[in-house]
Structure formats: structure tokens, C-alpha cells
């Protein structure tokens, strides 16, 4: 290696960085709409149990291998004494997190910048007129604009990571994470103060198990698993910078705890406001970029609160993206002996190019969906068909037909969705399952020494952790994997 390996400057620096990696768009965007779809508090209770029994044990596995090896994921497993074949876990993690996931994650990160700006300009007027869906679809149809915001977002992430572990990632997280908490508290206070917020609180806190289906339990399993940045190489890489004297179980527990706390707080910021303004809590993936602008538009000072919310999303996206890029950068440094700045530039450009294709692959689909709202819209209790409906439909069909040659699909899906499904439903479960098998059955004794600091730190839950790693976590992961295959 061309540079001496860095370490976290403090325990809290690591905890905030690890929590920042876990706290991402999934906590603030995906978690609330899953709660809305699957029975409110009943979903939350199942989610919390899964985090404790699966999420935390797997995170400890990643951190223990990372700290013991002091290496990038692609050679961490052979470094701790495992057969070199186990390095396939690390290679899968780098490809999945450092390249594929980050390539479309930074696209969504770019959306947050766009919506921050628009919150202060024209978004509230558009949302008040009930045209949030058309606005979102129209934005995604502007390839040059979507790509530009993606490049801006990724450029900022590259700048932070280029500063190194202490001067870049740790320092950035020490600023962004407290700011993230502060913004969430402001939004929660405002949401709870709205007339009619009580209905949202009741929905969020009173469990209705009749609405929690088997599909909902699987969704909770997947959300807990993917929310914690497991199987992406990020936690393993961060663990490799962790000092030997740090109490690993405590650090992992803090990271998981903060991640879960943010997800729960996001619900208190969103559901009281959604119910108070008369919107549907189970609005699905459109809750963030379509429904919430409409909620903010009805609030006094809605422009300010909309800006704060998308700033919150931006901070969450940046802290997660930094960890994913760091995994790729560490790979480049150790594999090709590059300096950090060179590694950041090379890896960043590759990821931007992949992300650009993800960005433009969504354009036709969303422009067409946005056009649908112009073709038919509700007016009172009537469904009104626009006079120029035929013209709008013909124009969109022609556009899609022409551009489909430039935007080929993968198994019937656009590039963005195909990569997302392939990573979340295949690569992450498989990589994490192999990690549990390695730690639980082939590296159990050294792992036990690693998490206890070779006996220097007490860990009364050691036996329970080993049991979860050997049995509970693998079974849970296999359930996700079988669900992806459509077998359950």
C-alpha cells in the first residue's frame, strides 16, 4: 500500500460514521411508507425484533472481520486465516455496494438537491395545485438535468471522501449527523403541532396485527437488513479502521440503535402531518417526492419545512454514499497501490458513468406516467378526460418507441430498477449469508476473541450472538432469498 492505514480519531467518530452509513434514504424514505402499507405499529414491532436478532449480529460479523483483517473487503477473509475462496464475499460486497448500489443511489441523492432548490422556488405552488406527480415525472424526463444533479451530488461525496477517514468522513459525519437529528426534531415538533395530528400518532403507535400479512413480515425483514448497510462492504471497511481497544459490541449496538432511532423519528415527522392534511399514509414509494410536497404545501411556512425535509434526506444520502464510495476507494488503494485522491477520482468517475445510465433509464417511464395525470384527472367526484388527451398519449408513445433503442431494458425492467432488484434481492442476501456461515461455522473462535478484545472486554451476550449468527440470521436471510425467487 502507498499510504499508512488510517484509524478513526475517536469512538464517537466511528459510531457517527457507522450510523451515518446505515442511516440513509431507506430510513427516511422507505421505512415510513412500509409502515403505512403494513399496519402501522404492528410493522414497527416486527421490524425492531428483526433488527435485534438479525441486523445487529450481522453487523458485528462485518466489523469483526474488518478490524481483525485491517484490509479491504476483497482480501479481508484470507487475511484472517480463511481459505482464499472466502474472499468472494468481499468481492461481491465491493461490486454490489461500491459500484452497483452507489451508481443509482447517487441518482436519488441528486433528486434531494433538486427538491431542496425547488422547495424554495416553485414546488409549493405546483404541489398546492395537485400536480406533484406531473412535476416529478417531468423532472425525471429531463435527462440533462437529472444527470447534472447526480454529478453534483457525487462530486460532493468524492470531495468528502478525498479528505480521508479523520479529516473527511469522520469530520463530515460529526457535522451532518447532529444536523440531521436537529432537523428531524424540528419537523417532529411541527408535525405534532398540526390540528388532527392525533390520528397519525394513533396509527403509528397502536398496532393492528390484522393488517400485518406475511408479505409485511418479509418487508420488515428486508427493510431491517438493508437499512443497516449490511452486505455492501461498507461496515467491513469501516471496521478495518477501528482501533483494537474499542469495545466492538458496544460500537455496533450504538450504530444500530441510532439507525433505528432515526427511522422511528422519521415516522413521527411524517405520519401526524400526513393524517392532519388528509393524505393517504400507504401512498407507497411516491410518499416522499409526490405526497409530502402536497402535505408541506398546505402547511403555514410549508416552503421552509419542505426545504428542511429534503435537506434531511440529502444529509442521510451523503453519509451513506460516503461509506459505499470508501469501500471502492479502499479497494483501489490496496489493489492498485493508488494514492487516496487518485483512487477517489478513478472510482468516482466510474460510478458517475454507471449512475448516468441509471438516471436516463427512468426518463421515458416517468414522463409517460406524468403525462397520465394530464390525460385524466379528478374534479370533485368526476373523472375528467383532457381535450388533448389523444395528442398527449400519441406524443409519449412515439417518444418511448424512438428512445427505447437507446434505453434497452433488462428482463423487462429499466436499468435503474433492474440493478436495484438484482442487488437487493440477490447479491446482498447471498453475500451476507456467506458472511454468517464464515463467521459462525469457520471462524467462530477467532471472532469471539475479536468481539471481546481477546478477553479484555466483557460481553455477556456472546453465546446469544453466536447462536444468532449460526442459526437465526441465516434462516432470516434465506427467507429473503427464497422470497426473491418467488418460492414463498
Buried (B, 14 or more C-beta within 10 A) or exposed (E): EEEEEBBBBBBBBBBBBBBBBBBBBBBBBBBBBBBBBBBBBBBBBBBBEBBBBBBBBBBBBBBBBBBBBBBBBBBBBBBBEBEEEBBBBBBBBBBBBBBBBBBBBBBBBBBBBBBBBBBEEEBBEBBBEEBBBBBBBBBBBBBEBBBBBBBBBBEBBBEBBBBBBBEBBBBBBBEBBEEBBEBBEBBBEBBBEBEEBEBBBBBBEEBEEEBBEEEBBBBBBBBBBBBBBBBBBBBBBBBBBBEEEBBBBEBBBBBBBBBBBBBBBBBBBBBBBBBBBEBEBBBEEBBBBBBBBBBBBBBEEBBBBBBBBBBBBBBBBBBBBBBBBBBBBBBBBBBEEBEBBBBBBBBBEBBBEBBBBBBBBBBBBBBBBBBBBBBEBEEEEEEEEBEEBEEBBEBBEEBBEEBEEEBEEBEEBBBBBBBBBBBBBBBBBBBBBBBBBBBBEBBBEBBBBBBBBEEEBEBEBBEEBBBBBBEBBBEBBEBBBEBBEEEE
